[in-house]
């Protein structure tokens, strides 16, 4: 084994056979090849490159470890793989029949999209060295006759639905969606997934199959073969995907099994994967008439804002020759999306001095700062118009499928904390452009604003729409962490039904009136609860003398609680409050620090953050009560942990535990035999999952029964540092997702 000189692996360039070639190292890194000159070569990043890309260091360390291992013998020991690439019908039938007859575990991979063509080929490998590729569309033509393809799909459908034939995928959410959406094949027996398994070990690293392959097998990088014009190469590519998935799964199994808590969480994720796939497929009915009303109203408001803005500044902007238009026939408008026009408005027309560090920037926070300074109506109109444009874009992303239902794509491992991510659906439709292309539908439904939720409705009027969520969610983990460190106040407050944010309001009231806030802390909890009951929180629709919402102070207290728990600095909290309040609540850093000091006076969150810093210094990782273990690869110096890493670490376990409890509720719902009709449909039917909440529908006649069930589904006890914690949940029902305030007595 010979190590390459750093100058031959400089910044996403690599060397092979002693000749420098331009190679995308983010793909080829980790691959071991035999050079033309004899010795083996491993591709990796240049140390010079890593100085400016420290987050790639874990890949480099693994590559060096692999280089050391490979240096022990001269030959390249690749796994031999031989697959059936162009099968006959009898070979397909015999292969699938053998898998089912002998209940053989296998790995599977598909190529294609849920468009008009669907799956172009798929592969199935019972081991890392053999398998079959079943083509459907190659070289611009059908591989099978119509009668043959029908037989193939009959056998495939039976195989995928056979729970006794256990299966491994890499991102089975995509495979199962396309098989079900386009080809009506239901996947059962999904027992392993290399994407989920790799994430469990390395939640901060990329988890595509190319990266997993580079860690778990010696197969050189091959993923670009997918775009090859050579049909045999493309077939071999599909075969390799399944074979590599099978080999990687075996390698990851032994590694992950050595970490029991992480392995248990992985098995939990596998257990709820069918329920997540159901949410991806099921979707939620969208009230298109109501959505159109929202769009018309927002469009009219944008037009009104644009007219007022043009009346205010357009003539001056035209005189300054900064206004442009796409076509000569278009009318002139001041374009709030144009950085140049906003820069002219702020720094030329209104004469503001650019920021000394950032220069003449035009982001929203800068606009808000200048607006608060002088309350110039033109700046206010720009801010409102920008937000209104964004609002309209959000509305246009709510694209349903032909059945009138909107879908999203939930990912169990889309974040490094275990919190579900959501993005556009895998379901597709023909593009409006008429060019024959297909486009994805749906969007990230976790970001749907509350007022738009009235467009999400049950299937028919005989159903209630419900939502149940965790109360206090992330704060319970923070409270348990502090209690384990000897600071029990937060946990005891929450167990007594006392909200820390409201306690902060009481502390602030004492401080602002010139009294000693410690008097609040001296109260027993019964007295404190009575005192807090006397503190009224005005409705947000009301305004004080400064034009701030009536509940602005309580909203600030909630943000201070959340931010201080996660080691946020006063300036960060002040900026967040400022932006979220549309510039109406403008705290100075000193005022924000007063809020934080009062919060810390009672709850001592710094003790937890100091403990986290120490754990990172010693171990470099944290393990959540739910079993997720996260190694923080960005740590440069264990004796001096960056504050930003501590903030990430502070948020890690609360988010991981909250998500786990919500997922556990979904699992309880999914596997409860009493919740299933004989037909298989769910009585409490989940339609949406948003961070710490589940939403769905149930028959109105079964309302009381359903809500009793839903409360029970959320009964998941965590043991956090030896302390039993049950995060309470509550919910309600109504006519749509926005209207779920109706309550039933527990």
Helices and strands as residue ranges (DSSP letters): G 6-9, E 14-16, E 19-21, H 25-28, E 32-34, E 40-42, H 47-50, G 54-56, H 57-70, E 82-84, H 89-102, E 106-112, E 119-127, E 130-135, E 137-138, E 141-142, H 146-161, E 167-169, H 172-183, E 190-193, H 194-201, H 209-216, G 223-227, H 231-257, H 260-282, E 284-286, H 288-309, I 310-314, H 315-319, H 339-343, I 344-349, H 364-374, H 377-396, E 405-406, E 408-411, E 421-424, E 428-430, E 438-440, G 445-447, G 450-455, E 456-457, E 463-470, H 474-484, H 489-495, H 500-512, H 518-521, H 525-533, H 552-565, H 570-580, H 589-603, H 605-619, E 621-623, E 629-631, H 643-671, G 673-675, E 685-690, E 693-699, G 700-702, H 703-713, E 717-720, E 723-726, E 729-734
